[in-house]
Amino acid sequence: GFMSLGKKFSFAIFNPNAKHLFKEYKQLDLSCETEDDIESWKAAFLRAGVYPDKGNQDDDGTMSSDMGAMDPMMERQVETIRNLVDSYIGIVSKTIKDQVPKSIMFLLVYQLKDFISTE
């Protein structure tokens, strides 16, 4: 399921059975720039079979679990989402590792150029 995390444009993905979702994480927090992006992500997760937590409660106030064991189709969809998120994290990490040194060098050269031109 997923849930909204307040007024920010973010939401969380979690396993209602309290199992780990990704590596050692039980919940994955995602955020976007706009509310439209959030709705787009939610729609994509709905198409993949990840549904919002409806907060089903019994009369005594405890959460009820109607899921039981996951069906094979749901397991494949969860594994696909895990792979996509893992791939996305890898791409972001590689991009940051690539861009940070370039940005630092650009700033150093730019400031050095300004310093030399003022001398």
VEXDREN-2710 file (C-alpha; in Angstrom, 1 decimal):
% VEXDREN-2710
k/r/px/py/pz
1/GLY/0.0/0.0/0.0
2/PHE/0.9/3.6/0.0
3/MET/0.0/6.7/2.1
4/SER/0.5/10.4/1.9
5/LEU/3.0/12.0/4.2
6/GLY/1.5/15.4/5.0
7/LYS/1.4/18.6/3.0
8/LYS/4.6/17.9/1.2
9/PHE/4.4/16.3/-2.2
10/SER/5.5/12.9/-1.0
11/PHE/4.1/9.5/-0.2
12/ALA/5.4/6.2/1.3
13/ILE/5.3/2.7/0.0
14/PHE/5.1/-0.1/2.5
15/ASN/4.1/-3.8/2.9
16/PRO/1.0/-4.1/5.0
17/ASN/2.4/-7.4/6.4
18/ALA/5.2/-5.5/8.0
19/LYS/7.8/-7.3/5.9
20/HIS/10.9/-5.5/4.4
21/LEU/10.0/-3.7/1.2
22/PHE/13.5/-3.0/-0.1
23/LYS/16.7/-4.4/1.5
24/GLU/16.5/-3.5/5.2
25/TYR/13.8/-0.8/4.7
26/LYS/10.2/-1.5/5.7
27/GLN/8.9/1.7/4.1
28/LEU/10.1/3.7/1.1
29/ASP/9.4/7.4/1.2
30/LEU/9.1/9.1/-2.2
31/SER/8.7/12.7/-3.1
32/CYS/8.0/14.8/-6.2
33/GLU/8.1/18.4/-7.3
34/THR/4.3/18.7/-8.0
35/GLU/1.1/17.2/-6.9
36/ASP/0.5/16.0/-10.5
37/ASP/3.7/14.0/-10.3
38/ILE/2.4/12.4/-7.2
39/GLU/-0.8/11.4/-8.8
40/SER/1.1/10.1/-11.8
41/TRP/3.2/7.9/-9.5
42/LYS/0.2/6.7/-7.6
43/ALA/-1.6/5.8/-10.9
44/ALA/1.5/3.9/-12.0
45/PHE/1.6/1.9/-8.8
46/LEU/-2.2/1.2/-9.0
47/ARG/-1.6/-0.2/-12.6
48/ALA/1.1/-2.4/-11.1
49/GLY/-1.2/-3.7/-8.4
50/VAL/0.0/-1.7/-5.4
51/TYR/-3.1/-0.4/-3.7
52/PRO/-3.5/2.3/-1.0
53/ASP/-3.9/1.2/2.6
54/LYS/-7.5/1.5/3.3
55/GLY/-6.9/1.3/7.1
56/ASN/-9.4/-1.6/7.6
57/GLN/-10.1/-1.8/11.2
58/ASP/-12.1/-4.4/13.2
59/ASP/-14.7/-3.3/15.8
60/ASP/-12.0/-3.5/18.5
61/GLY/-9.8/-1.0/16.6
62/THR/-7.1/-3.4/15.5
63/MET/-6.1/-3.7/11.9
64/SER/-7.5/-6.6/10.0
65/SER/-5.4/-8.4/7.4
66/ASP/-7.4/-9.9/4.5
67/MET/-4.3/-10.4/2.4
68/GLY/-3.1/-13.8/3.7
69/ALA/-0.4/-15.1/1.4
70/MET/0.5/-13.0/-1.6
71/ASP/-0.7/-14.4/-4.9
72/PRO/2.1/-15.1/-7.5
73/MET/0.9/-12.2/-9.7
74/MET/1.3/-9.7/-6.8
75/GLU/4.7/-11.2/-6.0
76/ARG/5.9/-10.6/-9.6
77/GLN/4.5/-7.1/-9.6
78/VAL/6.2/-6.3/-6.3
79/GLU/9.5/-7.8/-7.6
80/THR/9.1/-5.6/-10.8
81/ILE/8.6/-2.5/-8.7
82/ARG/11.6/-3.4/-6.5
83/ASN/13.8/-3.9/-9.6
84/LEU/12.6/-0.6/-11.0
85/VAL/13.2/1.3/-7.8
86/ASP/16.7/-0.4/-7.4
87/SER/17.5/0.6/-11.0
88/TYR/16.3/4.2/-10.4
89/ILE/18.5/4.4/-7.3
90/GLY/21.4/3.1/-9.2
91/ILE/20.9/5.7/-12.0
92/VAL/20.6/8.5/-9.5
93/SER/23.7/7.4/-7.7
94/LYS/25.7/7.1/-10.9
95/THR/24.5/10.5/-12.0
96/ILE/25.4/12.1/-8.7
97/LYS/28.9/10.5/-8.8
98/ASP/29.3/11.8/-12.3
99/GLN/28.0/15.3/-11.9
100/VAL/29.4/16.3/-8.5
101/PRO/33.1/16.3/-9.5
102/LYS/32.2/18.1/-12.7
103/SER/30.3/20.8/-10.8
104/ILE/33.1/21.2/-8.3
105/MET/35.7/21.6/-11.1
106/PHE/33.5/24.0/-13.0
107/LEU/33.1/26.2/-9.9
108/LEU/36.8/26.1/-9.1
109/VAL/37.8/27.0/-12.6
110/TYR/35.2/29.8/-12.8
111/GLN/36.3/31.3/-9.5
112/LEU/40.0/31.0/-10.5
113/LYS/39.2/32.8/-13.8
114/ASP/37.5/35.6/-11.8
115/PHE/40.4/35.8/-9.4
116/ILE/43.0/36.0/-12.2
117/SER/41.0/38.6/-14.1
118/THR/40.8/40.8/-11.1
119/GLU/44.6/40.6/-10.5
END
